[in-house]
Amino acid sequence: MRRNEPSPLRSATSPWKLLDRLQTLLVNPIVAWLLRSPLHDLLSGRVMLLTVTGRRSGAAIRLPVLYERHGDTLTVISRPSRLWWRNLEDGAPVQVVLEGVTMNGHATVSRGPARMEAAERQGHAVEPRPAAGGSVVVAIRLLTREPAPVPNGGGLWWRWTRAVTLGELAGFTVPAVAGVLVAGPEWGMLGIGPLLQGAAIVMAGAVEGTVLGLAQAYALRAALPGIATRDWVRATAAGAVLAWVVGSLPVVLGDRLLRWPPAVLALLGLTLLVAMGLLQWRVLRRHVRRAFWWVITTAGSWLVALGAFAVVTTPLWHEGQPGWWSVLVGLLGGAVMAVTVAALTGAALVRLLRS
């Protein structure tokens, strides 16, 4: 091997090349889907989807990129080793999905001081030589928007019911499995006490709330695009945690809970029902009139759904049954509960938006 030739092993195992490969195969498709979805605002404040046409192949190259916006100009930083920007060196049309909106633009590769200043604003280390090393800056001037799809005025109830049913069913799987594990003898063998068992249930409930919040935000975006996904998910997850704290008390306290005053038990039951709706109301009230009805209707919906859960699961649960059967029964009850609460809250949402 000649002295100046790079080692094949070294070039093949370059950390940047490996990271780029993993990003292209695993991360980019997920991020691209998210940027085109109603949940785009989880990322679109800093990330956009860029489409570049290959100069030689004519193929569309789509990749998520970090950007900085100044008016109608976007700035994108890239490492020289990532070759997509070379299709833009002489200036070329591009398309971006920016904050959920598809727009056309014209891109050029910046050089010299402009390149250094833009890169430094985004925290990149830039070498003074524009042709070697450092970062490459692509400037995109926004031109026109693609025609927006005509919004569907109807179908909100069906969109909400479908999304929330799937979200609640997927989310409820976690606390259902956690509940069966907590009730099993393995926990006692591991020396895990009731307090830690309750903490496990609450953490599983936080996962359920997050998944449900994402599903609801997905459906809600069609009717109320001004509600930030992060705000709605945080409110839903916090409400779920509060509800599961109440729901875990029988595990933590056992029979001692029954000795509490009836008024306290009634207050705990009320908290279980209104926790999620109350915290969601704090987000909803900035966008909808008479939003407090959401607290009342969601509490009623959860009361009916929990009743449906009990009706389905109580006859199927027996002491000493296998753990896998308990999980299946819990998932069946979760499905019934999910459909019920989704349909009822969807009807409440439609009525609220029409008021």
Summary of the structure (lengths in Angstrom):
residues: 355
radius of gyration: 26.5
end to end distance: 78.4
largest distance: 86.2
contacts: 1059
relative contact order: 0.09
helix: 60%
strand: 14%
